[in-house]
Amino acid sequence: MAVFNISAMSARTPEEANEVSELIFKQIREDKTIQELYSLVPNVSFDKHIPIIGLLSDIMQTKSANCEFPEGGAVVVTEKTWTPKTLQQEQRLCKDDTESKFHFWQSRNSNLVEKYDLTNSGELNYLIFLIEDAVKKAIVRVADFSDTTAALVSGGGKITTSLGASGVARMNAIDGLWSQFIAIGTANAEQLVAISENGEATKAAQMTLAADTAKLTFEGMILGASEDVPNDAVIMCTRSLFNNYFKWLVDNSFDTATAVEGMDFRSITLAQYGVTIIERKDWDRNIKSYFDNGTTYDLPHRAVMTSRDNLLIGTESDTALSSFTSHYSEDTMKNIVREEIKIDAKVALDEAVMVAY
């Protein structure tokens, strides 16, 4: 195996940098989690409106005696507004820190190296792998959990104090989907199923779910959903709820229509209701990392029932990151990488959601 050359990780021309940027975005756009759970909307810009066109209201009245057709029927049109924010980061990659990881990656991803060999450099392909994975996780984290009012616990907020200012900066770009879900549940109690364990006074008590907590939660969401919740709606939930429900099914000798386990999430489709339940273990990871006040977690058990088409992630481009640069510094012997992307997230129809927390 060739000696690791960190300078080869740089995209050395604007054309090559753009090609790398397009490849990274292509990998993100085609990621299974993003493809199956969200609708990716390209070419959004600040203050661009999303028209929400309702259905025609009830029509057809009894014929009047004066031969005049009664007037009636209206279409309610509302709108939401894209407010995308720019996310950016810089990494300084040192040869000693990355060499062993690179060789392991190369041995495990030989086909990927051949497929995306842009410069005959396995090192550059490794850089693409690193950035694609990190940006994908950032997009999903921000889309789901970002909150423009985010602050450290020590400052009266909910962000884990030990994360400091950088932790807040990773979570305050936009009002993400969970900010919107909680607002929906707060505004209309009929769209909310409460999970009592979330209100316990210690982490241990919070994480000790009753045997039927998830069963009752999902049942309440499915049976309580209004006609506005689409027929193709799925339930996404924290791993804590997924495992609790799966165990309840096994303990009570219930079967499922299908069960799927992938790298990013597991899902089961209920034979009883025909609703797919999808585990979001990334939610548990982010909640425990970012929403820990030392005594309790902020709402560690969460679920939402809606369709993929109702969860929109807007990006500035449909082909590439907003910006990508990579160069090698001989002075520091480090490869300096900078990437930037502009995103926003919206619940298209508030009424098409059932939420549990």
C-alpha positions, 0 to 999 in steps of 0.5 A: 500500500502506498505511503499516505500523502495528505497533500493529495487530499486537496482539490487543487483547481477550482474545477476539481473543487467543484467536482468534489462539491458536486460529488459530496452533494450527490452522495448526500442527496441520495442518502437512504435516510434523507431520501426516505424520510424527507423531501429535499427541495432545491433552489430555495432562497431567503423570503421565497414563499411556499404556497399551501393550497387547500381543498375546495370547501363543501359545495352543492346546495338544494336548488333555489326557487328563483332559478339562481345558482347559489354561490359557494365554495372557496379554496383557502391558500396560506403560505410559509416562507423559506428562511435558509441559513448558512452552515459552514465549518473548517477542518485541519487534518493532520497526517498523523491523525488520519493515516491509520484511519485512511488505510482502514477506510481504503481496505474497506471501500476499494470499490468506492475508491475505484468508482469515484477516483477523481484524481487517482488519489485515494486520499482525496476520496477519503476526504470526500468520504469524511465530508459527505458523512459529516455534512449529512449528519449536520443537515439532519441534525439542524433540520430536526433540532435547530432552534433560533432561541438555543442557549446553554443550560447555564444561560437559561436554555436547553443546550448542554453547558459543557458544549459551550458557544460552539454547541449553541452555534451548531443548534441555532441556525433555523427553527427546525422540525422539532421546534415546529412539532412542539409548537404544533402540539402546544397550539392544538392538544388534539395533535399531541400524545403526552409521554409522562416519563419525559417529565420525570425528575431524573435521567434514570426515571425518565429512561425507565419506560413502562412496558406499554408506554410506546404501545399506548403512545403509537396507538394514541397517535394512530387512532387520534390522527385527523383526516388531514394526516395522509394515508401514507404517514409513518411514525418516526420515533426515538430508539427508546420508544422503538425498542420499548414497542418492539419488546411489547410486541414480542412479550405479547406474541404479536407479529409484524407484517415486515421488519427491516433493519438497515445501517441508518434505521430500523423499521417495522410495519404493523400488521394491526394498523398498516403503519410503518414505525421507523427508529431514529437512533440519531434523535436519541444521540442528539438529545443526549449530546445536546439536551442534557441539563445534568439532571434530566434530558429534554424530552428524551422520548419523541415521535411524530406521525406524518408523511415524507412529503410533509417534511421539507428540507430546502437547499440553495442548490440541487447539484452542489454544496454552497462552497467547498475548498481544500488545500494543503499547507506546507507550513503546518503540514495539514490539509485545510478543508472548508465547506458551506451549505445553506439549508432550511426545514419546514413542516408543510401542513401543520394539520397533517401531523400527530406528535408525541413527547 
